[in-house]
Amino acid sequence: MHTPLVSTKRLSQHCGLLGGLFRKPRVVYAGDDVDLTIHRGEAVGLIGEGGSGKTTFGSTLVQLYKRTSLRIAIDGTDVTGAKGPTLQSLRRRMQMVFQNPYSAVNRRKKVSDIITEPLQVHGVGDAQSRTSRARELLGLVGLSSIFMARYPHELSGGQLQRVGIARALALEPDFIVADEPTASLDVSVRAQVINLLADLRSQLGLTLLFISHDLSIVSYLADRVAVMYLGKIVEIAAKADIEQAPLHPYTRALLGAIPRPNPRDRRLLSAPLGEIPSAVTRPSGCHYHPRCPLAMPVCREAYPPLEQKAPQHWVACHAVAVQSPLSSNLSVASMK
């Protein structure tokens, strides 16, 4: 098997909170022992509710945040804790598209300056070649060159998100993290941005981590889907397996939360019960057990390991049985 383009080994991101007069310092477990591999040309979707740690993981992956522990590798080379020229070179290969396009740009700068800023920072080309590159990138994301002289407040949310995508592509990166790029956009514009990312991935051969809370959007772009809950990956599988045969109770609940206009298409699955717990005071054992309909005594005592329960299908759940090599059925304890 080829070496993954991006891989993490027990990647963690723990953020300290200062204590008060009568409160001890606390820790936010935004990411906790995350193992994930992304192969060149692959699109991996990362889904979960708000507060599950998806954005923090994506930002840590491109080293916008300093990781708390262990390993990040690019093309098999350990880049954990990279600094100086090594980090600058790494940043050319890894870029991010942010959730809110308005807060992700300097509103005092023109669109041309926003797009060419990465080229200036990394010393790529001269003023003329950068301007030419900006026009080329605008055309690539479906915008006319007349937007070059405009300011962010003169653009719609969808147009400005296209500018953000153009900026992320300026340095011809190998890997892009798209952090809920459609969450702040109107419904009518979301499909345009999703189709644009799909076209760019096909045209440029991009490797993509697409973060979202909406499984229906992720499934359109992704080859594989990873499900995150309170900073931990609870299920990883091919898109079709996640959609047609989800094993973890949380994944099944997320599928049940997808609106389906036609009652005949609705699945007999229910949305997640209650609210996601705090990342500061996580439940003991399996963090999902207070909301899980399949919870057993062991779930309250020990966190389940992420194990391969079926071919190329990893799940962290005590209630999910390992598929027998002679059986084609995936069994989940107490599911019936």
HUWOMO-V745786 format. One record per pair of residues at least 12 apart in sequence whose C-alpha atoms are under 10 Angstrom apart, sorted by the first residue. I is the first residue (numbers start at 0). J is the second residue. D is the distance in Angstrom with one decimal. If there is no record, write none. Layout:
I_J_D, I_J_D
This chain:
0_38_9.9, 1_38_7.8, 1_39_8.8, 1_74_9.5, 1_75_9.9, 2_36_9.4, 2_37_9.4, 2_38_7.3, 2_39_8.6, 2_73_9.1, 2_74_6.2, 2_75_6.2, 2_76_9.9, 3_35_9.8, 3_36_6.1, 3_37_5.6, 3_38_4.3, 3_39_6.5, 3_40_10.0, 3_41_9.7, 3_72_8.6, 3_73_7.6, 3_74_6.0, 3_75_6.8, 4_36_7.7, 4_37_6.0, 4_38_5.0, 4_39_5.1, 4_40_8.7, 4_41_9.2, 4_72_7.9, 4_73_5.4, 4_74_4.5, 4_75_7.2, 4_76_9.5, 4_173_8.4, 4_174_8.1, 4_206_8.2, 5_35_8.1, 5_36_5.8, 5_37_5.2, 5_38_6.7, 5_39_8.0, 5_60_8.7, 5_71_7.4, 5_72_5.8, 5_73_4.9, 5_74_6.4, 5_75_7.8, 5_76_9.4, 5_93_9.8, 5_173_9.9, 5_174_8.2, 5_206_9.2, 6_33_9.9, 6_34_7.4, 6_35_5.6, 6_36_4.2, 6_37_6.2, 6_38_8.5, 6_60_9.1, 6_70_8.2, 6_71_5.9, 6_72_5.2, 6_73_6.7, 6_74_8.3, 6_75_7.8, 6_76_9.6, 6_77_9.3, 7_32_9.0, 7_33_6.8, 7_34_5.2, 7_35_5.3, 7_36_6.5, 7_37_9.2, 7_60_8.1, 7_69_8.2, 7_70_5.6, 7_71_4.6, 7_72_6.3, 7_73_9.1, 7_77_9.5, 7_79_9.5, 8_32_7.2, 8_33_6.5, 8_34_4.8, 8_35_7.1, 8_36_8.8, 8_68_9.2, 8_69_6.4, 8_70_5.1, 8_71_6.6, 8_72_8.5, 9_30_9.4, 9_31_7.1, 9_32_3.6, 9_33_4.7, 9_34_5.3, 9_35_8.7, 9_68_7.4, 9_69_6.0, 9_70_6.9, 9_71_9.0, 9_231_9.9, 10_30_7.2, 10_31_6.5, 10_32_4.9, 10_33_4.8, 10_34_6.6, 10_35_8.8, 10_56_8.5, 10_59_8.8, 10_60_8.8, 10_66_7.1, 10_67_7.5, 10_68_5.9, 10_69_5.6, 10_70_6.1, 10_71_7.3, 10_79_9.8, 10_231_9.9, 11_28_8.0, 11_29_7.7, 11_30_4.8, 11_31_4.4, 11_32_5.2, 11_33_6.5, 11_34_9.6, 11_55_9.9, 11_56_8.2, 11_59_8.8, 11_65_9.7, 11_66_6.2, 11_67_5.4, 11_68_5.4, 11_69_7.3, 11_70_9.1, 11_230_8.4, 11_231_9.3, 12_27_8.4, 12_28_6.5, 12_29_5.6, 12_30_4.7, 12_31_6.4, 12_32_8.6, 12_33_9.5, 12_52_9.2, 12_55_7.6, 12_56_7.5, 12_59_7.5, 12_64_8.3, 12_65_7.8, 12_66_5.3, 12_67_4.9, 12_68_7.2, 12_230_8.6, 13_26_6.4, 13_27_5.6, 13_28_4.8, 13_29_5.9, 13_30_6.6, 13_31_7.6, 13_55_10.0, 13_65_9.8, 13_66_8.0, 13_67_6.0, 13_68_8.8, 13_230_9.7, 13_278_9.7, 13_279_9.7, 14_26_5.6, 14_27_5.0, 14_28_6.7, 14_29_7.2, 14_30_9.4, 14_66_9.8, 14_67_8.4, 14_279_9.4, 15_27_6.2, 15_28_9.0, 15_279_9.5, 16_279_9.1, 25_279_6.9, 25_280_8.9, 26_278_8.2, 26_279_5.7, 26_280_8.6, 27_230_9.7, 27_277_8.4, 27_278_5.4, 27_279_4.6, 27_280_8.2, 27_281_9.3, 28_51_9.6, 28_52_8.3, 28_229_7.6, 28_230_6.5, 28_231_9.4, 28_277_9.1, 28_278_5.3, 28_279_6.3, 28_280_8.9, 28_281_8.4, 29_50_8.2, 29_51_7.4, 29_52_4.9, 29_53_8.3, 29_54_9.1, 29_55_6.4, 29_56_7.6, 29_228_10.0, 29_229_7.0, 29_230_5.2, 29_231_8.8, 29_278_6.5, 29_279_8.7, 30_51_8.5, 30_52_5.9, 30_53_8.2, 30_54_9.7, 30_55_7.1, 30_56_6.2, 30_57_10.0, 30_59_9.1, 30_66_9.2, 30_67_9.1, 30_227_9.4, 30_228_9.5, 30_229_7.4, 30_230_4.0, 30_231_6.4, 30_232_9.2, 30_278_9.2, 31_52_9.1, 31_56_9.3, 31_67_9.3, 31_68_9.1, 31_229_8.3, 31_230_5.3, 31_231_5.6, 31_232_8.7, 32_67_10.0, 32_68_8.4, 32_69_8.6, 32_230_8.2, 32_231_6.9, 32_232_8.6, 33_56_8.6, 33_69_9.9, 33_70_9.9, 33_227_9.3, 33_230_7.7, 33_231_6.0, 33_232_6.4, 33_233_9.8, 33_305_9.9, 34_70_9.4, 34_71_9.7, 34_231_9.0, 34_232_7.8, 34_305_9.2, 35_71_9.7, 35_225_8.5, 35_232_8.6, 35_235_8.9, 36_71_9.9, 36_72_9.4, 37_73_9.8, 37_174_9.5, 37_206_7.8, 37_207_8.3, 37_208_8.1, 37_223_9.2, 38_74_9.1, 38_174_10.0, 38_206_7.4, 38_207_9.4, 39_74_8.9, 39_173_8.0, 39_174_8.3, 39_204_8.3, 39_205_7.7, 39_206_5.6, 39_207_8.8, 40_173_8.7, 40_174_8.8, 40_200_7.9, 40_201_8.8, 40_203_9.2, 40_204_5.5, 40_205_5.5, 40_206_4.5, 40_207_7.5, 40_222_9.9, 41_174_9.6, 41_200_9.1, 41_204_8.6, 41_205_7.6, 41_206_5.1, 41_207_6.4, 41_208_8.5, 41_220_9.8, 41_221_7.8, 41_222_6.5, 41_223_8.2, 42_174_9.7, 42_175_9.6, 42_176_9.9, 42_197_9.6, 42_200_8.5, 42_205_8.1, 42_206_5.8, 42_207_4.5, 42_208_5.9, 42_209_7.1, 42_217_9.5, 42_220_6.7, 42_221_4.8, 42_222_5.4, 42_223_6.9, 42_224_8.7, 43_176_9.8, 43_206_8.4, 43_207_6.3, 43_208_5.0, 43_209_6.2, 43_210_8.6, 43_217_8.5, 43_218_9.4, 43_220_8.1, 43_221_5.1, 43_222_5.9, 43_223_5.0, 43_224_5.6, 43_225_7.2, 43_235_9.7, 43_236_9.8, 43_237_9.1, 43_238_9.0, 44_177_9.6, 44_207_8.2, 44_208_5.9, 44_209_4.7, 44_210_5.9, 44_211_7.5, 44_212_9.8, 44_213_10.0, 44_214_8.4, 44_216_9.2, 44_217_5.5, 44_218_7.4, 44_219_9.5, 44_220_7.6, 44_221_5.3, 44_222_7.6, 44_223_6.3, 44_224_4.6, 44_225_6.0, 44_226_8.2, 44_235_9.6, 44_237_9.9, 44_238_8.7, 45_57_9.2, 45_177_10.0, 45_178_9.4, 45_179_9.8, 45_208_7.0, 45_209_6.1, 45_210_4.7, 45_211_6.3, 45_212_8.1, 45_213_9.6, 45_214_8.9, 45_217_7.7, 45_221_9.1, 45_223_8.9, 45_224_6.0, 45_225_4.9, 45_226_5.8, 45_227_6.9, 45_232_9.1, 45_235_9.3, 46_179_9.7, 46_209_8.4, 46_210_6.0, 46_211_5.1, 46_212_5.0, 46_213_6.9, 46_214_6.6, 46_216_9.9, 46_217_7.6, 46_224_7.5, 46_225_6.4, 46_226_5.0, 46_227_6.1, 46_228_8.7, 46_232_9.6, 46_250_9.2, 46_253_9.1, 47_210_8.6, 47_211_7.0, 47_212_5.0, 47_213_7.9, 47_214_8.5, 47_225_8.8, 47_226_5.9, 47_227_5.2, 47_228_6.1, 47_229_8.7, 47_230_9.7, 47_232_9.6, 47_233_10.0, 47_249_9.0, 47_250_8.6, 47_253_7.9, 48_211_8.4, 48_212_5.4, 48_213_8.6, 48_226_9.5, 48_227_8.2, 48_228_7.5, 48_229_8.9, 48_253_8.5, 48_271_9.5, 48_274_9.4, 48_275_7.6, 49_211_9.0, 49_212_7.0, 49_228_9.5, 49_229_9.5, 49_275_8.2, 50_227_9.9, 50_228_8.4, 50_229_7.0, 50_230_8.6, 50_275_7.4, 50_276_8.7, 50_277_8.1, 50_278_7.7, 51_212_9.5, 51_226_9.5, 51_227_6.2, 51_228_4.9, 51_229_4.3, 51_230_5.6, 51_231_8.1, 51_232_9.7, 51_275_7.8, 51_276_9.2, 51_277_9.3, 51_278_8.0, 52_227_7.4, 52_228_7.4, 52_229_6.2, 52_230_4.8, 52_231_8.1, 52_232_10.0, 52_278_8.6, 53_178_8.3, 53_179_9.5, 53_209_9.9, 53_210_6.6, 53_211_8.0, 53_212_9.0, 53_226_9.3, 53_227_7.0, 53_228_8.7, 53_229_9.0, 53_230_7.4, 53_231_9.4, 53_232_9.8, 54_97_9.3, 54_98_9.2, 54_176_9.5, 54_177_9.4, 54_178_6.3, 54_179_8.5, 54_210_7.3, 54_211_9.0, 55_178_9.7, 55_230_8.8, 56_210_9.7, 56_227_9.9, 56_230_8.0, 56_231_9.9, 57_95_8.4, 57_175_9.6, 57_176_6.4, 57_177_8.3, 57_178_7.3, 57_208_7.9, 57_209_9.1, 57_210_7.8, 58_94_9.8, 58_95_8.0, 58_97_9.7, 58_176_8.1, 58_178_8.8, 59_71_9.4, 60_72_9.6, 60_79_9.7, 60_93_8.9, 60_95_10.0, 60_176_8.5, 60_208_10.0, 61_86_9.8, 61_89_8.5, 61_90_7.3, 61_92_9.2, 61_93_6.0, 61_94_6.9, 61_95_7.6, 61_174_9.1, 61_175_8.7, 61_176_7.8, 62_78_9.6, 62_79_8.8, 62_80_8.5, 62_81_8.6, 62_86_8.5, 62_89_9.2, 62_90_8.3, 62_93_9.1, 62_94_10.0, 63_90_9.5, 63_95_9.6, 65_79_9.1, 65_80_7.5, 65_81_9.7, 66_79_8.1, 66_80_7.8, 67_80_9.8, 68_80_9.6, 73_89_8.6, 73_92_9.3, 73_93_9.6, 73_174_9.8, 87_120_9.4, 87_121_7.7, 88_121_8.6, 89_172_9.4, 90_117_9.8, 90_121_9.4, 90_170_9.2, 90_172_8.4, 90_174_9.8, 91_117_8.6, 91_118_9.5, 91_121_7.9, 91_167_9.5, 91_168_9.7, 91_169_9.2, 91_170_5.9, 91_171_7.6, 91_172_5.9, 91_173_8.4, 91_174_9.4, 92_168_9.9, 92_170_7.6, 92_171_7.3, 92_172_4.2, 92_173_5.1, 92_174_6.2, 92_175_8.4, 93_167_8.7, 93_168_9.7, 93_170_9.2, 93_171_9.2, 93_172_5.6, 93_173_6.3, 93_174_4.9, 93_175_5.7, 93_176_7.7, 93_206_9.7, 93_207_10.0, 94_164_9.5, 94_166_9.0, 94_167_5.5, 94_168_7.7, 94_169_9.5, 94_170_8.7, 94_171_9.2, 94_172_6.5, 94_173_8.4, 94_174_6.5, 94_175_4.9, 94_176_6.4, 94_177_8.7, 94_207_10.0, 95_163_8.8, 95_164_8.4, 95_166_9.3, 95_167_6.2, 95_168_9.3, 95_172_9.9, 95_174_8.6, 95_175_5.4, 95_176_4.7, 95_177_5.9, 95_178_7.4, 95_180_9.9, 95_207_9.8, 95_208_9.4, 96_160_8.2, 96_161_9.6, 96_162_9.8, 96_163_6.2, 96_164_6.0, 96_165_9.3, 96_166_8.6, 96_167_6.4, 96_168_9.6, 96_175_7.3, 96_176_6.2, 96_177_4.7, 96_178_6.0, 96_179_8.4, 96_180_6.6, 96_209_9.6, 97_160_8.4, 97_163_7.6, 97_164_8.9, 97_167_9.7, 97_176_8.3, 97_177_6.4, 97_178_5.3, 97_179_7.1, 97_180_6.1, 97_181_9.5, 97_182_10.0, 98_160_8.6, 98_163_9.8, 98_177_7.8, 98_178_5.3, 98_179_5.0, 98_180_4.6, 98_181_7.0, 98_182_6.5, 98_183_6.8, 98_184_9.3, 98_210_9.4, 98_211_9.6, 99_156_8.6, 99_159_9.4, 99_160_8.0, 99_163_9.6, 99_178_9.1, 99_179_8.5, 99_180_7.3, 99_181_8.5, 99_182_7.8, 99_183_6.0, 99_184_8.6, 100_151_9.1, 100_155_9.8, 100_156_6.8, 100_157_8.5, 100_158_9.2, 100_159_5.9, 100_160_5.2, 100_161_8.8, 100_162_8.4, 100_163_6.6, 100_164_9.5, 100_180_8.1, 100_181_9.6, 100_183_8.1, 100_184_9.3, 101_151_7.2, 101_152_8.3, 101_154_9.7, 101_155_9.6, 101_156_7.5, 101_159_7.3, 101_160_8.3, 101_163_9.4, 101_183_9.6, 103_159_9.6, 103_160_9.3, 103_163_7.8, 104_151_7.8, 104_159_9.0, 104_160_9.9, 104_162_9.4, 104_163_7.8, 104_166_9.9, 105_150_9.3, 105_151_8.1, 106_150_6.6, 106_151_5.5, 106_152_7.1, 106_153_10.0, 107_150_7.1, 107_151_8.0, 107_152_9.3, 108_148_9.3, 108_149_8.6, 108_150_6.3, 108_151_7.7, 109_146_8.7, 109_147_6.8, 109_148_5.7, 109_149_5.4, 109_150_4.6, 109_151_7.1, 109_152_9.9, 109_153_10.0, 110_133_8.8, 110_137_9.5, 110_144_9.9, 110_145_9.9, 110_146_6.6, 110_147_5.1, 110_148_6.3, 110_149_5.8, 110_150_5.9, 110_151_6.9, 110_154_9.6, 110_159_8.8, 110_162_7.2, 110_163_9.6, 110_166_9.5, 111_129_8.9, 111_130_7.0, 111_131_9.8, 111_132_9.6, 111_133_6.2, 111_134_8.0, 111_137_9.2, 111_144_9.2, 111_146_7.9, 111_147_4.7, 111_148_6.5, 111_149_8.1, 111_150_9.1, 111_162_9.3, 111_166_9.6, 112_129_9.4, 112_130_8.6, 112_133_8.6, 112_147_8.2, 112_148_8.9, 112_150_9.7, 112_166_9.7, 113_133_9.1, 113_147_9.4, 113_150_9.4, 113_151_9.4, 113_162_8.0, 113_163_8.3, 113_165_9.4, 113_166_6.9, 114_129_8.8, 114_130_8.9, 114_132_8.7, 114_133_6.0, 114_134_9.3, 114_136_8.2, 114_137_8.8, 114_147_9.1, 114_162_7.0, 114_163_7.7, 114_164_9.1, 114_165_6.5, 114_166_4.4, 114_167_8.1, 114_168_8.9, 114_169_6.9, 115_128_9.7, 115_129_5.9, 115_130_7.1, 115_131_9.6, 115_132_7.8, 115_133_6.3, 115_134_10.0, 115_136_9.9, 115_165_9.5, 115_166_7.2, 115_169_7.2, 115_170_9.4, 116_129_9.1, 116_133_10.0, 116_166_8.0, 116_169_8.9, 117_129_9.8, 117_166_7.3, 117_167_8.3, 117_168_9.5, 117_169_6.9, 117_170_7.0, 118_132_9.3, 118_133_9.8, 118_166_9.2, 118_169_6.9, 118_170_6.7, 121_170_8.7, 123_169_9.9, 123_170_8.4, 129_169_9.2, 130_147_8.9, 131_144_10.0, 132_165_10.0, 132_169_7.6, 132_170_9.9, 133_147_7.9, 133_162_9.7, 133_165_8.0, 133_166_8.4, 133_169_7.7, 134_146_9.1, 134_147_7.4, 134_165_9.8, 135_165_9.2, 135_169_9.6, 136_161_9.6, 136_162_8.6, 136_164_8.9, 136_165_5.4, 136_166_7.9, 136_167_9.9, 136_168_7.6, 136_169_7.1, 137_161_8.0, 137_162_7.1, 137_164_9.3, 137_165_6.4, 137_166_9.2, 138_165_9.1, 139_161_9.4, 139_164_9.7, 139_165_7.6, 139_168_9.6, 139_195_9.2, 139_198_9.9, 139_199_8.1, 139_202_10.0, 140_158_9.2, 140_160_9.6, 140_161_5.9, 140_162_7.6, 140_163_9.7, 140_164_7.4, 140_165_6.4, 140_168_9.8, 140_192_9.1, 140_195_6.9, 140_196_8.9, 140_198_9.5, 140_199_8.2, 141_158_9.0, 141_161_7.8, 141_162_9.7, 141_165_9.8, 141_195_8.3, 142_158_7.6, 142_159_10.0, 142_161_7.8, 142_162_8.4, 142_165_9.8, 146_158_9.3, 146_162_9.4, 147_162_9.9, 155_184_9.2, 155_188_9.9, 156_181_9.5, 156_183_7.7, 156_184_6.1, 156_185_8.1, 156_188_8.6, 157_180_9.6, 157_181_8.4, 157_183_9.0, 157_184_6.4, 157_185_8.0, 157_187_9.6, 157_188_6.1, 157_189_7.8, 157_191_8.3, 157_192_7.2, 158_188_9.3, 158_192_9.3, 160_180_7.3, 160_181_8.4, 160_183_9.6, 160_184_8.8, 160_192_8.0, 161_180_9.7, 161_191_9.8, 161_192_7.4, 161_195_8.6, 161_196_9.6, 163_180_9.4, 164_177_8.9, 164_180_9.2, 164_192_9.5, 164_195_9.4, 164_196_8.5, 164_199_9.8, 168_199_9.7, 168_203_9.7, 168_205_9.7, 171_203_8.9, 171_205_9.3, 172_203_9.9, 172_205_7.9, 172_206_9.0, 173_203_9.4, 173_204_8.3, 173_205_6.1, 173_206_6.2, 173_207_8.7, 174_204_9.7, 174_205_6.3, 174_206_4.8, 174_207_5.9, 174_208_7.9, 175_200_9.9, 175_205_7.3, 175_206_6.4, 175_207_5.1, 175_208_6.4, 175_209_8.4, 176_206_8.7, 176_207_6.0, 176_208_4.8, 176_209_6.1, 176_210_7.5, 177_196_9.3, 177_207_7.3, 177_208_6.1, 177_209_4.9, 177_210_6.0, 177_211_8.7, 178_208_8.2, 178_209_6.3, 178_210_4.9, 178_211_6.9, 179_209_7.1, 179_210_5.2, 179_211_4.8, 179_212_7.8, 179_213_9.0, 179_216_9.8, 179_217_9.7, 180_192_7.9, 180_193_8.5, 180_196_9.8, 180_209_8.5, 180_210_8.2, 180_211_8.2, 181_193_7.6, 181_211_8.7, 181_216_9.3, 182_211_8.0, 182_212_8.9, 182_213_9.3, 189_216_9.3, 190_216_8.8, 193_216_7.9, 193_217_9.3, 193_219_8.3, 193_220_7.7, 194_219_9.0, 194_220_8.7, 196_209_9.8, 196_220_8.1, 197_219_8.5, 197_220_6.2, 197_221_9.4, 198_220_10.0, 200_220_9.2, 207_220_9.1, 207_221_8.4, 207_222_9.9, 208_220_9.8, 208_221_8.4, 208_223_9.9, 208_224_9.7, 209_221_7.5, 209_224_9.3, 210_224_9.9, 210_225_9.6, 212_226_9.6, 212_227_9.9, 212_253_8.7, 213_253_8.4, 213_254_9.1, 213_256_9.2, 213_257_7.7, 214_226_9.5, 214_238_9.7, 214_241_9.5, 214_242_8.7, 214_250_9.4, 214_253_7.5, 214_254_7.2, 214_256_9.4, 214_257_7.7, 215_242_9.1, 215_254_8.5, 215_257_7.3, 215_258_9.5, 217_238_8.8, 218_237_9.7, 218_238_6.2, 218_239_8.4, 218_241_9.0, 218_242_8.1, 219_238_9.0, 220_238_9.4, 221_237_8.5, 221_238_6.6, 221_239_9.9, 222_236_8.9, 222_237_6.1, 222_238_5.6, 222_239_8.5, 223_235_7.2, 223_236_5.6, 223_237_4.2, 223_238_4.9, 223_239_8.3, 223_240_8.9, 223_241_8.4, 223_312_10.0, 224_236_5.7, 224_237_6.1, 224_238_5.6, 224_239_9.1, 224_240_9.1, 224_241_7.0, 224_242_9.5, 225_237_8.8, 225_238_9.2, 225_241_9.0, 225_250_9.7, 225_313_9.3, 225_314_9.9, 226_241_9.3, 226_247_9.2, 226_249_8.5, 226_250_6.9, 226_253_9.5, 226_314_9.5, 227_249_9.3, 227_250_9.2, 228_249_8.2, 228_250_9.7, 228_275_8.5, 228_276_9.8, 228_278_9.9, 228_286_7.9, 228_287_7.7, 229_275_7.8, 229_276_7.8, 229_277_8.1, 229_278_6.2, 229_279_9.8, 229_281_7.9, 229_282_9.9, 229_286_7.2, 229_287_8.5, 230_278_7.9, 230_286_9.8, 231_286_9.1, 231_305_9.5, 231_315_9.2, 232_305_7.8, 232_313_9.4, 232_314_8.4, 232_315_7.7, 233_246_9.8, 233_247_7.1, 233_248_9.6, 233_249_8.2, 233_250_8.4, 233_285_9.8, 233_287_9.6, 233_303_9.1, 233_304_8.9, 233_305_6.8, 233_306_9.6, 233_313_8.0, 233_314_5.6, 233_315_4.9, 233_316_7.4, 234_246_7.8, 234_247_6.5, 234_248_9.8, 234_249_9.0, 234_250_7.6, 234_305_7.6, 234_306_9.0, 234_307_9.5, 234_308_10.0, 234_312_7.5, 234_313_5.5, 234_314_4.4, 234_315_6.3, 234_316_8.8, 235_247_9.8, 235_305_9.0, 235_306_9.8, 235_307_9.2, 235_311_8.1, 235_312_5.9, 235_313_5.1, 235_314_6.6, 235_315_9.3, 236_307_9.6, 236_309_9.3, 236_310_8.9, 236_311_6.1, 236_312_4.6, 236_313_6.4, 236_314_8.6, 237_310_9.9, 237_311_7.5, 237_312_7.4, 240_309_9.9, 240_311_9.3, 240_312_7.8, 241_254_9.0, 241_312_8.8, 242_254_7.6, 244_328_9.7, 244_329_7.8, 245_312_9.4, 245_314_9.5, 245_329_9.3, 245_331_9.9, 246_308_8.8, 246_309_9.6, 246_312_8.9, 246_313_9.1, 246_314_7.1, 246_315_9.4, 246_316_8.6, 246_318_9.3, 246_319_6.7, 246_320_9.3, 246_329_7.8, 246_330_8.3, 246_331_6.9, 246_334_9.9, 247_291_9.8, 247_293_9.9, 247_313_9.5, 247_314_6.4, 247_315_7.4, 247_316_6.5, 247_317_9.5, 247_318_8.4, 247_319_7.2, 247_331_8.5, 248_268_9.7, 248_269_10.0, 248_271_8.9, 248_287_8.8, 248_288_9.8, 248_290_9.4, 248_291_6.7, 248_292_7.7, 248_293_7.5, 248_294_9.6, 248_316_8.4, 248_318_8.9, 248_319_9.0, 248_331_9.2, 248_334_9.2, 249_270_8.8, 249_271_6.9, 249_272_9.6, 249_287_7.6, 249_288_9.8, 249_290_8.7, 249_291_7.5, 249_292_9.7, 249_316_9.8, 250_270_9.7, 250_271_9.1, 251_266_9.7, 251_267_9.7, 251_268_6.5, 251_269_7.8, 251_270_8.1, 251_271_8.6, 252_268_6.3, 252_269_5.5, 252_270_4.6, 252_271_5.0, 252_272_8.3, 252_291_9.3, 253_268_8.7, 253_269_8.2, 253_270_6.0, 253_271_6.6, 254_266_8.3, 254_267_9.9, 254_268_7.2, 254_269_8.2, 254_270_7.5, 254_271_9.4, 255_267_7.4, 255_268_4.5, 255_269_4.8, 255_270_4.9, 255_271_8.0, 256_268_8.0, 256_269_6.7, 256_270_4.5, 256_271_7.5, 257_269_9.7, 257_270_8.3, 271_287_10.0, 271_290_7.1, 271_291_8.3, 271_292_9.8, 272_289_8.9, 272_290_5.5, 272_291_7.7, 272_292_9.0, 273_289_8.9, 273_290_6.6, 274_289_9.9, 274_290_8.4, 275_287_8.5, 275_289_9.6, 275_290_8.5, 276_289_9.0, 276_290_9.6, 282_299_8.0, 282_300_9.7, 283_298_8.4, 283_299_5.9, 283_300_6.4, 283_301_7.5, 283_302_7.8, 284_296_9.6, 284_297_7.7, 284_298_5.6, 284_299_4.5, 284_300_4.5, 284_301_4.1, 284_302_4.4, 284_303_7.8, 285_297_8.7, 285_298_5.3, 285_299_6.1, 285_300_7.5, 285_301_6.3, 285_302_4.4, 285_303_6.5, 285_304_9.7, 285_315_8.8, 285_316_7.9, 285_317_8.7, 286_298_8.4, 286_299_8.2, 286_301_9.6, 286_302_7.5, 286_303_9.8, 287_299_9.3, 287_302_9.7, 287_316_9.5, 288_300_10.0, 288_302_9.8, 288_316_9.8, 292_333_9.1, 292_334_9.0, 293_316_9.7, 293_317_9.2, 293_318_6.7, 293_319_9.5, 293_331_9.2, 293_332_7.6, 293_333_6.6, 293_334_7.5, 294_316_9.5, 294_317_8.5, 294_318_7.5, 294_333_9.7, 295_317_8.1, 295_318_7.7, 297_317_7.6, 297_318_9.5, 298_316_8.2, 298_317_6.7, 298_318_8.6, 301_317_9.1, 302_315_8.1, 302_316_8.2, 302_317_8.4, 303_315_5.2, 303_316_5.4, 303_317_5.8, 303_318_9.4, 304_316_7.4, 304_317_8.5, 305_317_9.9, 306_319_9.9, 306_321_8.6, 307_321_7.4, 307_322_8.9, 308_320_6.7, 308_321_4.2, 308_322_5.7, 308_323_8.9, 308_329_8.4, 308_330_9.5, 309_321_6.5, 309_322_5.3, 309_323_8.2, 309_324_8.6, 309_327_9.3, 309_328_9.4, 309_329_7.4, 309_330_9.9, 310_322_8.4, 310_324_9.1, 316_331_9.6, 317_331_9.6, 317_332_8.9, 318_330_9.3, 318_331_6.2, 318_332_5.2, 318_333_7.8, 318_334_9.0, 319_331_4.6, 319_332_5.9, 319_333_9.3, 319_334_9.4, 320_332_6.8
